[in-house]
Amino acid sequence: MDAFREIISVLSVFVLPAMIVGIPVYGLVKRVPVYESFVEGGKEGFGVAVRILPYLVAILFAIGMFRASGAMEWLAGALSPVLALIGMPAEVLPMAIVRPLTGSGSVAVVAELAERYGTDSLVTRMASTMFGSTETTFYVIAVYFGAVGVSKTRHALPAGLIADVSAMLFAVWLCLLFFG
C-alpha cells in the first residue's frame, strides 16, 4: 500500500505541468491556432457567464437559506444511523447534499470541515474526495441547460445523480480503506 501511495504521489507532481505543456504542443502539432482559439473561447465564455448569472444567484440563494435555517444539521442528525451503516460520518452529509447543487457551496463545506476537524481528519478527507469525484449535477442542468434553452433533460438528471451517488459511496469506501 505504501508503494502505491508513493507512485501516486510522484505521478501527481507531473500531471498539471504535463497538461500545461501538452495541450498547446498537441494544438501546434495539429496546426490549430492555439492562442486565437484560446481568445475565441474566452469571448464565448464571457457571454455564457452573463447568461447563467441569474440561475447561479438563484441556486446559491436557495442553498444559503437551507443551511441558515438549520435544516442541514437536522437532516444530518436524523440520517446519522443510516450513514453509520455505510461508514460515512454524519458530518460529511452536508457535502453529499451540497455538492450536486453547487461547486462554490461545496468548497465552503470542505473549508468549514477542515477548519473544524483539521485537514488530516477522516471527515475532511472524505469530503475532499467527494468534492473531487462528483459533479455539480443540478447546477449543470439548471445553469448550462438553461443557458442554451434545453428544457427536457431526458436522462441527464438520473444519470448524473447515479454517478454522484456512486462516486460518493466510492469516496467513503476509499477513504475508509486508505485513512480509516
N, C-alpha and C positions, 0 to 999 in steps of 0.2 A: 504494500500500500504506500509506503514511503517513497519507493522508486517511481510509482505512478504520479504522486504529488510533485516530485522533483521534475519529472518530464513535463508535466503540465505547467509548472512554474517557469521553466526555461522557455517553452514554446510561447507562453503568453507574452513574454517580453518582445517577441518578434512580430506578433500579429498586426498591431497598429502600424509600425513602420513599413511592414510589407504592403499593407493596403495603401498607405500614403504614397509610396513609390510605385507600387504595382499597377494601380488603376491608371494613372497618367501614362505610364510606359505602355500599357496594353492599348490605350487610346491612340497613342502615337504609332504603334505597330499597325493598327487597323486603319490608320490615316484619318482619324477623327480629329477635327479642330478642337482640341481639349479645352483651351481657355474660352473660346467662343461658345462652346456647348455649356460650359460652366456658367457663364454670364447669362445665357438664354434661360437656363434652368433657374437661376436666381430671380430673373424677371417674372417667370411663371409662378415661382414660389411666393413672391410678394403678393401677386393677385389672389392666389389661393388663401393666403393668410388673411387678407381683407375679407374674403367671402366667408371664412369659417369663424371669424371672431364672435358673432352673435351666438353660435352654437357652443363655443368654448365658454363664454361667460355664463350661459345657462347651466351647463353641466357642472362647472366649478361652484356656482351658487348652490345648486341642489346638494352637492357633496358637503359643502360647508355647513349648510343647515342640518343635514343628517348627523354630522359629527357634533355640532354645537348643541343639539337637542339632547344629547346623551343616549340616543338610540343605539349608537355603535357599541358603547360599553355595555348596555343592557343586553344586546344581542350576543356579544362575546361571552358574557356570563351565562346566558341561557343555553348556549351551544357548547360550553366547555366540556360537559360529559361526552358528547358525541365526538368532539375534536380529540379528546383523550384516547379514543379507540383507534384513531389513525396515527397517534403520536404527535399531533400538532398542538402546540401550546395555544391557549385561548388568546394570548397577547398578539398572535400573528393574524388572527381573523380580520382585523381592520385592513391589513394588507390584501388579504384574499378578496375582500369586498371592494376596496377602492381601486385596486389595480385594473380590473376590466373597465373602469369608468374613466380614469384619468392618469396620465403619467406624472404630472406635477404633484397631484394629490398623493400618489404612492411614494414619491420621493420624500414628501413631508412625513409620511408614516414611517418610512425607513429611518429618516433622520431622528424622529422622535423616539423610536425604539432604540437606536444606537445611543442616544443621549441618556435614556432611562436605564438600559440594561448593559451598555458597553458594547463596543464593536466586536468583541470576541465571543459574545454570548450566543447560545443556540438560537434564541429568538431573533436576534438581529441577522445572523447568518441565514436563517430560514427565510426571513422577509426579503433579504437581499437577493437570495437565489430565486425567490418567486418574482421579484422585480425584473430580474434579468431573463427569466424563461417564459414570461407570459406577455400577452399583448393587451392593449387598451381597447378591447373589442367594442364596447358601447361607444367610446369616444370615436373610434374609426367609423363606425356605422353612422352615428349622429352627425359628425363633422364632415368627413370626406364624402360619404354617400350623399349627405345633404347639400354639400357644396357643388356637386356635379348633377344634382337633381334626380338621384336614384331614390325611388320611393318604395319599391318592392325588393327587399334584400334577399329574398328567397332562402337559400341555405347558408348565407354568410353568418347570421347570428348563431344558429345552432352549432355550426362548425367551429366558429370562434370560441364559443363558450365551452364546448367539449375539449378543444385544445387547451383553453385556460385551466379548466379543472384538472385535466391530465397533467399539465405542467406543474400545477400547484401540488398535486399528490406526489409527483416525482420529486419535486423540490424537497418536500417533507422527508421522503424516503432517503434521498441522497444526503441531506443534512444529518439525519439520524445515523446514517452509515458512516459518514466522514467525521462528524463532530459530536455525535450523541453518545 
